[in-house]
C-alpha cells in the first residue's frame, strides 16, 4: 500500500534554506547531547533527567517540523527556541556528571561568545580558541587514561562546536529578523511622513507653513541637528531661508550663498551633495572654521527642482551623529523633495501673487489719501461721463456729498444744455479733459463760467 502524499509533505521544508538549516542543526545538537551523555555517564543516564531533556528536545523538533515555515516566521521564535534549548542543554550537561565544572563553564563561555558575535565566522573562531585552551589545559593538568581522555575530549569539543553553530545561527537569524522588522517599520514611518508632507503641501498655499511641516517631518525620521529649506533668489549669490527646524519663526531670511559652498555645489551639479566629514572635505575649506565653531560634522544638500527650474534646496546639518548620512536617509530626502516640489512651486506662485496684490492695495490706498486730502477739486468719471469718485474739495465746492453724485452723470453739474453736450462730446472723443472753463451747478446756485475750471478723466 503506497504512502499517502501528505507523508512526504515535509521533505521540501527540510530542503528549504532557513527551515532546513534550523532543523538539521537542532538534530545535530540532539545527537551531540546524546553522545555526550552516553560517553560521560553510560546508557543508564538516559533514564534520568538528561534522557527526559533529550526527549523534550526531540519532541519539540518534531513539532517544529510539523509547524513548518509558519512557525519559524512568528515574532520572537528564535528567542524562544534559543532559551528552551539552552535550558535543555544545561540539564543534559548536569546529568552527564562530568568531573569538574569545566564543560559547564565552557558551555556558558560559548553562549557568551554567541551573544556577542555579529558573524558566524567570528563565533566559530572564538569557539576554536576556547576548545584549544580547554584541550591544552586538559593535556597538561589532568592525569587520565589517554584513550578515555581522547574520547571524552573529542566528544566535548564536538559538542562545543555544535553549540556554537546552532546557537550562533539562532542569534544571527534573530538579529537579521530584527533588522528586517526595523527596516519595515522605518519604511512605513517614512511612507506615512511622505504622505503627511504631500497632504500638507497640496492642502495649503501658505509657503512657510508647508516648508515648516517638511523640515519638522524630516527631523522626525532623520537624526539631524538642523534642517532648513533655502529658496534661490534671482541673484546667484543670494538665497532665502523659508523654514528651519531650530528656528520655527524664520521666514524669508536672506543668506549669502557664498557662505554655503555645499549649496552652490548642489545648484551647479543639480544633484545631492553629501559631506561625510567637514574636517577633511575639500569643498568645505572656505567655511571650515565657522562650521567647526558650531560643531557640525556632516552635511546633506538635496536640490529642489521643478521640471528644469532650480527652486532651492533642503539643507541638513548634523553634529551629534556617530556616522554620516546613509543611503536610505538620502533616498528619503530625495523622495520628499520630489514628492513636494510641485506643490511648493504653486505655493511660491501664490505668495508672489499675494505680495503683488498687497503692493497694489498699498498703492491704491496712497492714491486714495492723496485724492481725499488734496485741496484741488478732483472727480473721476468713466468714458460715458458717469462720476466714479468725488473728493472732499469737490464736496465743499459743489455742495453735494460723495454718495449723492457717485454713479450720476457729470453733465448734471454743468449748468447749460449746450455746455453739457459740448463737455460730454469732448470727453467721449478724447477720453480726458484736462481743464475747461464751464459754468457749473451747485446744490443751491449756479457758479458762472470762469469761477471754476473743470476737468475729467
C-alpha positions as CSV (number, residue, x, y, z in Angstrom):
1,X,0.0,0.0,0.0
2,X,1.6,3.3,-1.0
3,X,2.2,6.0,1.5
4,X,-0.2,9.0,1.3
5,X,1.1,12.0,-0.5
6,X,1.0,14.1,2.7
7,X,3.5,11.8,4.4
8,X,6.3,13.4,2.3
9,X,4.9,17.0,2.5
10,X,7.7,18.0,4.9
11,X,10.5,17.0,2.6
12,X,10.6,20.3,0.7
13,X,10.6,22.1,4.1
14,X,13.8,20.2,5.2
15,X,15.4,21.1,1.9
16,X,14.3,24.8,2.2
17,X,17.0,27.2,3.2
18,X,16.2,28.7,6.6
19,X,13.9,25.9,7.9
20,X,16.2,23.1,6.7
21,X,19.3,24.6,8.3
22,X,17.5,25.1,11.6
23,X,16.0,21.6,11.7
24,X,19.3,19.9,10.8
25,X,21.3,22.0,13.3
26,X,18.8,21.1,16.0
27,X,19.1,17.4,15.1
28,X,22.9,17.7,15.3
29,X,22.6,19.3,18.8
30,X,20.4,16.5,19.8
31,X,22.8,13.8,18.7
32,X,25.8,15.6,20.3
33,X,24.0,15.8,23.6
34,X,23.1,12.2,23.4
35,X,26.7,11.2,22.6
36,X,28.0,13.4,25.4
37,X,25.5,11.9,27.9
38,X,26.4,8.3,26.8
39,X,30.2,8.9,26.8
40,X,30.3,10.6,30.2
41,X,27.7,8.6,32.1
42,X,26.8,5.5,30.1
43,X,23.4,4.3,28.8
44,X,21.7,4.3,32.2
45,X,21.9,8.1,32.2
46,X,19.2,8.2,29.6
47,X,16.7,7.1,32.3
48,X,17.2,10.3,34.3
49,X,16.7,14.0,33.7
50,X,19.2,14.0,30.9
51,X,17.2,11.5,28.9
52,X,14.0,13.4,29.6
53,X,15.6,16.6,28.3
54,X,16.6,14.8,25.2
55,X,13.1,13.5,24.7
56,X,11.7,17.1,25.1
57,X,14.3,18.3,22.5
58,X,13.3,15.6,20.1
59,X,9.6,16.2,20.6
60,X,9.9,19.9,20.0
61,X,12.0,19.2,16.9
62,X,9.1,17.1,15.5
63,X,6.7,19.9,16.5
64,X,8.9,22.3,14.6
65,X,8.8,20.0,11.6
66,X,5.0,19.8,11.8
67,X,4.6,23.6,12.2
68,X,6.9,24.3,9.3
69,X,7.7,27.7,8.0
70,X,4.7,29.4,9.5
71,X,6.0,28.6,13.0
72,X,9.5,29.9,12.3
73,X,8.2,33.2,10.9
74,X,6.4,34.1,14.1
75,X,7.8,37.1,16.1
76,X,10.1,36.0,18.9
77,X,10.5,32.5,17.7
78,X,14.4,32.4,17.6
79,X,14.5,33.8,21.2
80,X,12.0,31.2,22.5
81,X,13.9,28.3,20.8
82,X,17.3,29.5,22.0
83,X,16.1,29.9,25.6
84,X,14.5,26.5,25.6
85,X,17.4,24.7,24.0
86,X,19.9,26.4,26.4
87,X,17.9,25.1,29.4
88,X,17.6,21.6,28.0
89,X,21.4,21.5,27.1
90,X,22.3,22.6,30.7
91,X,20.1,19.8,32.1
92,X,21.9,17.2,29.9
93,X,25.3,18.6,31.0
94,X,24.4,18.3,34.7
95,X,23.0,14.8,34.2
96,X,26.2,13.7,32.5
97,X,28.1,14.1,35.8
98,X,31.3,15.3,34.2
99,X,34.2,15.7,36.6
100,X,34.8,19.3,37.4
101,X,32.9,22.3,36.2
102,X,34.9,22.9,33.0
103,X,32.3,21.8,30.5
104,X,29.6,23.8,32.1
105,X,31.9,26.8,32.2
106,X,32.9,26.3,28.6
107,X,29.3,25.9,27.5
108,X,28.5,29.3,29.2
109,X,31.5,30.9,27.6
110,X,30.5,29.7,24.1
111,X,26.9,31.0,24.7
112,X,28.5,34.3,25.7
113,X,30.6,34.4,22.5
114,X,27.5,33.7,20.5
115,X,25.6,36.5,22.2
116,X,28.4,39.0,21.4
117,X,29.3,37.7,18.0
118,X,27.9,39.5,14.9
119,X,29.1,37.0,12.3
120,X,29.2,33.2,12.3
121,X,32.9,33.3,11.3
122,X,33.8,35.2,14.5
123,X,31.7,32.9,16.6
124,X,33.4,29.8,15.2
125,X,36.9,31.3,15.6
126,X,36.1,32.2,19.2
127,X,34.9,28.6,19.9
128,X,38.1,27.2,18.3
129,X,40.2,29.3,20.7
130,X,38.1,28.1,23.7
131,X,38.4,24.5,22.6
132,X,42.1,24.8,22.0
133,X,42.6,26.3,25.5
134,X,40.5,23.5,27.0
135,X,42.4,20.8,25.2
136,X,45.8,22.3,26.2
137,X,44.7,22.6,29.9
138,X,43.4,19.0,29.9
139,X,46.6,17.5,28.4
140,X,48.9,19.4,30.9
141,X,47.0,19.3,34.1
142,X,44.7,16.3,34.1
143,X,46.2,12.8,34.6
144,X,43.8,10.4,32.9
145,X,43.9,7.4,30.7
146,X,44.9,8.5,27.2
147,X,42.3,6.7,25.2
148,X,39.5,7.6,27.6
149,X,40.6,11.2,27.8
150,X,40.8,11.4,24.0
151,X,37.3,10.1,23.5
152,X,35.9,12.3,26.2
153,X,37.6,15.4,25.0
154,X,36.6,14.8,21.4
155,X,33.0,14.5,22.4
156,X,33.1,17.7,24.5
157,X,34.9,19.7,21.8
158,X,32.5,18.4,19.2
159,X,29.6,19.4,21.5
160,X,31.1,22.9,21.8
161,X,31.3,23.3,18.1
162,X,27.8,22.2,17.7
163,X,26.6,24.7,20.3
164,X,28.5,27.5,18.6
165,X,27.0,26.6,15.2
166,X,23.4,26.1,16.4
167,X,23.1,29.0,18.8
168,X,25.1,31.2,16.6
169,X,22.7,30.6,13.7
170,X,19.7,31.3,16.0
171,X,21.2,34.6,17.3
172,X,22.2,35.8,13.8
173,X,18.8,34.9,12.5
174,X,17.2,36.8,15.3
175,X,19.3,39.8,14.6
176,X,18.5,39.7,10.9
177,X,14.8,39.3,11.7
178,X,15.1,42.4,14.0
179,X,16.8,44.3,11.2
180,X,14.1,43.3,8.7
181,X,11.4,44.3,11.2
182,X,13.1,47.7,11.9
183,X,13.6,48.2,8.1
184,X,9.9,47.6,7.5
185,X,8.9,49.9,10.4
186,X,11.3,52.6,9.0
187,X,9.8,52.2,5.6
188,X,6.2,52.5,7.0
189,X,7.2,55.5,9.0
190,X,8.9,57.2,6.0
191,X,5.8,56.4,3.9
192,X,3.5,58.0,6.5
193,X,5.8,61.0,6.7
194,X,5.8,61.4,2.9
195,X,2.0,61.1,2.8
196,X,1.7,63.8,5.5
197,X,4.0,66.1,3.7
198,X,2.1,65.6,0.4
199,X,-1.2,66.2,2.2
200,X,0.1,69.4,3.8
201,X,1.7,70.6,0.5
202,X,-1.4,70.1,-1.5
203,X,-3.9,71.3,1.0
204,X,-2.3,74.7,1.8
205,X,-0.8,77.5,-0.2
206,X,0.9,79.0,2.8
207,X,4.5,78.6,1.8
208,X,6.0,79.0,5.3
209,X,3.5,76.5,6.8
210,X,4.3,73.9,4.1
211,X,8.0,74.3,4.5
212,X,7.9,74.2,8.3
213,X,5.9,71.0,8.1
214,X,8.5,69.5,5.8
215,X,11.5,70.3,8.0
216,X,9.7,69.1,11.1
217,X,8.7,65.7,9.5
218,X,12.3,65.2,8.1
219,X,13.7,65.7,11.6
220,X,11.2,63.1,13.0
221,X,12.7,60.5,10.6
222,X,16.4,61.5,10.3
223,X,18.7,62.3,13.1
224,X,19.9,65.8,12.3
225,X,20.5,69.0,14.4
226,X,19.2,71.4,11.8
227,X,17.1,71.0,8.7
228,X,16.5,74.1,6.6
229,X,14.9,75.0,3.3
230,X,16.6,77.5,1.1
231,X,15.0,79.1,-1.9
232,X,17.1,80.8,-4.6
233,X,16.9,84.5,-5.4
234,X,17.4,86.0,-8.9
235,X,20.9,86.9,-7.8
236,X,23.1,83.7,-8.0
237,X,24.8,84.6,-4.7
238,X,21.7,85.2,-2.7
239,X,19.0,82.9,-1.2
240,X,16.2,82.9,1.3
241,X,15.6,80.6,4.3
242,X,11.9,79.8,4.2
243,X,11.9,77.5,7.2
244,X,14.3,76.0,9.7
245,X,13.8,73.2,12.3
246,X,15.7,75.0,15.1
247,X,14.1,78.4,14.5
248,X,10.4,77.9,13.6
249,X,9.8,81.6,13.3
250,X,12.3,82.1,10.5
251,X,10.7,83.1,7.2
252,X,12.3,84.8,4.2
253,X,15.7,85.2,6.0
254,X,18.2,86.5,3.4
255,X,21.5,84.5,3.2
256,X,24.7,84.9,1.3
257,X,25.2,81.7,-0.7
258,X,28.9,82.3,-0.9
259,X,29.0,81.2,2.7
260,X,27.3,77.9,1.7
261,X,29.7,76.1,-0.8
262,X,27.8,72.9,-0.4
263,X,24.6,74.6,-1.6
264,X,26.4,76.2,-4.5
265,X,27.8,72.8,-5.5
266,X,24.2,71.3,-5.4
267,X,23.0,74.2,-7.6
268,X,25.8,73.7,-10.1
269,X,25.6,70.0,-10.3
270,X,21.8,69.8,-9.8
271,X,22.4,66.7,-7.7
272,X,22.6,65.9,-4.0
273,X,25.8,66.8,-2.1
274,X,27.0,64.7,0.8
275,X,29.7,65.9,3.1
276,X,30.6,63.0,5.4
277,X,33.4,64.8,7.2
278,X,33.6,68.5,7.3
279,X,37.1,68.4,8.7
280,X,38.5,66.7,5.7
281,X,36.2,67.5,2.8
282,X,37.9,70.0,0.3
283,X,34.6,71.6,-0.6
284,X,34.2,73.0,3.0
285,X,37.7,74.6,3.2
286,X,36.4,78.2,2.9
287,X,33.9,77.8,5.8
288,X,35.6,75.0,7.9
289,X,36.5,77.2,10.8
290,X,33.0,78.6,11.1
291,X,31.4,75.1,11.0
292,X,33.9,73.8,13.4
293,X,32.9,76.6,15.9
294,X,29.3,75.4,15.8
295,X,30.4,71.8,15.8
296,X,28.7,70.5,12.7
297,X,30.4,67.3,11.4
298,X,28.4,66.2,8.3
299,X,26.1,67.8,5.8
300,X,23.5,66.8,3.2
301,X,22.1,69.0,0.5
302,X,19.2,67.9,-1.7
303,X,18.2,70.2,-4.6
304,X,14.5,71.2,-5.2
305,X,14.0,71.1,-8.9
306,X,10.6,71.7,-10.6
307,X,10.9,70.5,-14.2
308,X,14.0,72.3,-15.3
309,X,13.8,75.1,-12.8
310,X,16.1,75.1,-9.7
311,X,13.9,76.4,-6.9
312,X,16.3,75.8,-3.9
313,X,17.5,73.0,-1.7
314,X,17.0,71.0,1.5
315,X,20.0,71.5,3.8
316,X,20.6,69.1,6.7
317,X,23.4,69.6,9.2
318,X,24.4,67.2,11.9
319,X,26.8,67.5,14.9
320,X,25.8,64.6,17.2
321,X,25.7,61.8,14.7
322,X,28.2,58.9,15.0
323,X,28.2,58.3,11.3
324,X,27.4,60.2,8.1
325,X,24.0,60.3,6.4
326,X,23.2,56.9,5.0
327,X,21.9,55.9,1.6
328,X,18.4,55.3,3.0
329,X,18.3,58.7,4.6
330,X,19.5,60.4,1.4
331,X,16.9,58.5,-0.6
332,X,14.2,59.5,1.8
333,X,15.1,63.2,1.5
334,X,15.2,62.9,-2.3
335,X,11.8,61.3,-2.2
336,X,10.4,64.1,0.0
337,X,11.9,66.7,-2.4
338,X,10.5,65.1,-5.5
339,X,7.0,64.5,-3.9
340,X,6.5,68.0,-2.7
341,X,8.3,70.3,-5.2
342,X,5.2,70.7,-7.5
343,X,3.1,71.9,-4.6
344,X,5.9,74.1,-3.4
345,X,6.1,75.8,-6.8
346,X,2.3,76.5,-6.5
347,X,2.8,77.9,-3.0
348,X,5.7,80.1,-4.2
349,X,3.5,81.5,-7.1
350,X,0.7,82.1,-4.6
351,X,3.0,84.1,-2.3
352,X,4.2,86.2,-5.2
353,X,0.7,86.9,-6.4
354,X,-0.3,87.8,-2.8
355,X,2.7,90.1,-2.4
356,X,1.9,91.9,-5.7
357,X,-1.7,92.2,-4.6
358,X,-0.6,93.8,-1.3
359,X,1.6,96.2,-3.3
360,X,-1.3,97.2,-5.5
361,X,-3.5,97.6,-2.5
362,X,-0.9,99.8,-0.8
363,X,-0.6,101.9,-3.9
364,X,-4.4,102.3,-4.1
365,X,-4.5,103.4,-0.5
366,X,-1.9,106.0,-1.1
367,X,-3.8,107.4,-4.1
368,X,-7.0,107.4,-2.0
369,X,-5.2,109.5,0.6
370,X,-4.0,111.9,-2.0
371,X,-7.4,112.2,-3.5
372,X,-9.2,112.8,-0.2
373,X,-6.7,115.3,1.2
374,X,-6.0,117.3,-1.9
375,X,-7.0,121.0,-1.8
376,X,-7.8,120.7,-5.5
377,X,-11.3,119.7,-6.8
378,X,-10.8,116.1,-8.0
379,X,-13.5,114.0,-9.5
380,X,-13.2,111.0,-11.9
381,X,-15.6,109.5,-14.5
382,X,-15.9,106.6,-16.7
383,X,-15.8,107.0,-20.5
384,X,-19.6,107.6,-20.5
385,X,-19.2,110.6,-18.1
386,X,-20.6,108.8,-15.0
387,X,-18.9,110.0,-11.8
388,X,-16.8,107.3,-10.1
389,X,-15.1,109.4,-7.5
390,X,-15.6,112.8,-5.8
391,X,-13.1,114.2,-3.3
392,X,-13.7,116.4,-0.2
393,X,-12.8,119.6,-2.0
394,X,-15.4,118.8,-4.7
395,X,-18.0,118.2,-2.0
396,X,-17.2,121.6,-0.5
397,X,-17.2,123.4,-3.8
398,X,-20.4,121.8,-5.3
399,X,-22.3,121.4,-2.1
400,X,-23.1,117.7,-2.8
401,X,-21.9,114.7,-0.8
402,X,-19.9,112.0,-2.4
403,X,-22.7,109.5,-2.0
404,X,-25.1,111.9,-3.8
405,X,-23.1,112.1,-7.0
406,X,-21.3,108.7,-7.4
407,X,-23.0,107.0,-10.3
408,X,-24.6,110.1,-11.7
409,X,-23.7,111.8,-15.0
410,X,-21.1,114.6,-14.7
411,X,-23.2,116.7,-17.0
412,X,-25.7,117.3,-14.2
413,X,-23.0,119.5,-12.7
414,X,-22.8,121.6,-15.9
415,X,-25.2,124.5,-15.9
416,X,-26.4,124.8,-19.6
417,X,-27.6,122.2,-22.1
418,X,-25.1,123.4,-24.7
419,X,-22.1,123.1,-22.4
420,X,-23.3,119.7,-21.3
421,X,-23.4,118.4,-24.9
422,X,-20.0,120.0,-25.7
423,X,-18.4,118.7,-22.5
424,X,-19.7,115.1,-23.0
425,X,-18.7,115.0,-26.7
426,X,-15.2,116.1,-25.9
427,X,-14.9,113.5,-23.1
428,X,-16.1,110.7,-25.3
429,X,-13.8,111.8,-28.2
430,X,-10.5,112.2,-26.2
431,X,-11.2,110.3,-23.0
432,X,-10.0,113.1,-20.9
433,X,-10.5,116.9,-20.3
434,X,-7.6,118.4,-18.5
435,X,-9.0,121.9,-18.0
436,X,-12.1,123.8,-19.2
437,X,-13.9,127.0,-18.1
438,X,-17.5,125.9,-17.5
439,X,-20.5,127.2,-15.6
440,X,-21.3,124.6,-13.0
441,X,-24.3,123.9,-10.9
442,X,-24.1,123.9,-7.1
443,X,-26.7,122.4,-4.9
444,X,-28.1,125.9,-4.2
445,X,-27.0,128.0,-7.1
446,X,-25.1,128.3,-10.4
447,X,-21.5,129.2,-10.4
448,X,-20.7,131.3,-13.6
449,X,-18.2,130.3,-16.2
450,X,-14.6,131.2,-15.2
451,X,-15.2,130.9,-11.5
452,X,-14.4,127.1,-11.6
453,X,-12.2,125.3,-14.1
454,X,-13.3,121.7,-14.5
455,X,-11.6,118.6,-15.9
456,X,-12.5,114.9,-16.2
457,X,-10.5,111.7,-16.8
